[in-house]
């Protein structure tokens, strides 16, 4: 340990300042890092709320506003989630749906799948009785995914896509209003668990940010052949052998050479 001489007040203060300055700078640096991590976590929580409730990425102004509200609530998403259900967007899109359809829509938005029978009955009963709100159900579904399973991969890809989408439209000043919401919903609905699905989604985000239009998911080989309309022999052969299902795998790349019907 460094010896601090006491014979001179100035020397002692200078030595103490020399010792403590790196400590204080380190503390300030750690504080700044923690604040940045908190801000990122709040953004992810808000994006998750947009995904599970509306099935779309958050708009930049909405993400900023709700992230601030979340910060003021100490990171407690329960404090803001029910407010998502009082918006005009919610009324327009979900106001006429029954409880069973509402709950299943949350599963579809979050995990791209229908609710299992037992889970659906549990949440519908709780929503009907007033034990749950739709917001609490949405959080429960999102928080209930298990690390390493397909649901977690799906939600993780949707979250990565949503963050990229919001950042892109914000950076490029792309319109993201009522007219663009349907495209954003369709873009996020196409995101699945695989790496290829995420790559396709991020490419679609870049296109959307460029022109404000979502042109649909990339087609697999079987879908491309069907849409072309002149590969009926190929399609029949694929269906007869079961290869049409194989060729829909989003995480595998195939090359097929086939003549047209002409």
N, C-alpha and C positions, 0 to 999 in steps of 0.2 A: 504494500500500500504506500502511496506517495506521502511523504512527510510534508506537512504544511507549516512553515515557520511562523511563529507568532511574534517575532521581534518587530515586524512592520505591518501595520493595518492594511496598507495598500497592497503589499506583497501577499498577505493572507487572502484578501478579497480577490485578487487576480488569480491566485492559485485555485481558490474555490470555484470561481467562474469557469476556469479551464476544465476542472473536473466535472462540473454539473452541466455545462453546455451540451455535450454529446448526449447526455441522458435525456435532457428536455427535448432536444431535437428528435431523438428516437421516439419519445412518447408522442410528440406531435405527429410524427410520420405514421405511427401505429394508429393514432386516432383518425387521421385522414383516410387510411386504408380501410379501417373498420366502417367509417361512414360510407365510403364508396361501395363496400360489400353490402351494407344494409340497403343502399339505394338500389343496387342491382337485384337484391332479393325482393324488394318491394315491387319492382317492375315485373319480375317473374310471377309474383303472386297476383298482381293485377291482370297480367296477360292470361294467367290460368283462369281467372274469374270470367274474362271475356270469352275464353274458349268454351268453358263448361256451360255458361249461361247462354251465350249467343252463337257459339260455333264459328266465331270469326276473330281475327286479330284486333287488338285495340287500336283506335285512332290515336295519333300522337297527343292531341289535346286531352283526350280522355285518360290515357295512360298517365300523363303527367299529373292531372288533377287527382285521380284516385290514388296514385303513389304518394302524393302529399297527404291525402286524407289517411292513408294507411300509416304513414310515418307518424302523424299526430296521434294515431290510435295505438302507437307502440308496436306496430307490426301485426296487430290482431285483425285478421281478415274477416272474422265474424262480425266486426264492428261496421263493416261497409258492405258485405255481400248482399244483404237483403235489399239495399238501396238499388241494386241492379234490377230487381224485380218491379220497381216502381217507375221505370222509364217508359216513354212513348214507344220506343223500339220493342220493348218486351210486350206491351199491350198489342201492338200491331202484329207481331209475329206469333205470339203464344196465347193471347187473351181468350181465344175461342176453344182452346184445347182442354180436354178432360185431364184429370190427374194422372191417369195411366199413361197417356200420350206425353204429358209433360215430363214425367220421370224417364220414360224411355228416350225422349229427345235429349235429355242430359247425358244419358249413357252414349248415345250416338255422337253427340258433340265432343265428348271427352275421349271415348275409346273406340269409336267407329264400329260399335256392335250394339245389339239389343241387350237389354237387361236380362239376366237369368230369371227364371220364373219366381224363385223364392225371394230374390232381392227386389224384384219389381213389386211383389205383394207386400213386402215389408215396408218399402218406402211409400207406396200408395196408401197403405193403411195409416202410416204415421202422418202423411200430408193431409189426409182426409180428417183425421182426428184432431189435428192441430198440434200434435207432438213435434212435428218437423215443419220447417218452412222449406220452400224450394231452394233457398240459398243454403240452408244447412245440409240439405241432401246433396246439392252440387259439390260442396266442400267435402262431404263424406266420401263421395264417389272418387273425387280427384285425389284425396289423401289416402284412399284405400288401396291404391295400386301398389303392388309388391315389386321392389327392385329386382330386375333381371327377368321379369316376365313380359309377355307381349303387350299387355296393357301399359306397362311403364314405358316401353319403347315407343308405343304409339303416342302417348301423351307427351313424352320427351321430344319427339319429332314435331308434334304440333306446336309445342312451346318454342322450339328453335325457329320454326317457320314463322310463327306469330311475331317473335322479336325481330327477325330479319325483315318482315313485311313492314312493321311500324317504322323501323329505322329507315327503310328504303323510301317509303312514301314521304316521310318527314324530310329526308335529305334532298329529295328531288322535287318536293312541293306538289306531289301528285294529288289530284282530287280524290278524297275518300269520304264521300258523303252517301246519302240514301241511294243514289243511283249506282254506286259502286259496291254497295254492301253485298248484294247477291253474288257478285263475282268473287268477293273475298271469302264468303261462306263456302262457295263451291271449291275454291282453292284449298281451304283448310280441310274440307270434308274428304278430299282426295289423298290426304297425308296418312300413310300407314306406318307400320313398325320398321320396315327395312331401310337399309342405307340408301338404296336406289330411290326409294320413295322420297326420302329427304332431299336427295340431290335434285330430283325432278321438281320438288316443291320450291326449292331455293331458286332454281332456274325460272320457274313460273313467277316467283316474287319479283325477280329482276325485270321480267317482261311486263308485269303489271305496273311496276313503278315507272316504266318507260312510257306506257300509253294508257294506263288505267283500265285495261281490259284483261280478263282471264279467259284464255281460249280452251280451257279444259285440260284434263290430265293427258299425259303421253299415252298413246295406244300401244298395246302389246301386239305381237305378230298376228295372232288370230283376229283381233279386233281390226287391225289394219287391212287384213285380207278380206274380211266381211264388208267393211266400209267401201273397199275398192269396187266390189260388185262383180269382178271378173275372175275370181279365184274359187269358184264353186267346187271344182274337182278337188282342190287342195283342202278346202274346208271340210268336205265330206270325208276325205281320208283322215284328217286330223280327228274329227269327231268319232269316226269308226274305231280308231285306235286309242282314243282317250288322250291323245297328245294335245288337244286344244286346251285342256286344263293345265298340262305341263307348261305350255307356252305362255300362260298368264302369270307365271312366277315373276314378281317385280324385281327380285334380287338376282336373277340369272340373265345373262346375255345370250341370245340365240341369233344365228344367221341361217336363213332358209332360202334356198333357191327353188323356185317353182314356176312352171309355165302358166300363162293365163289360159282362159277357156278358149281363146281364139286359135 
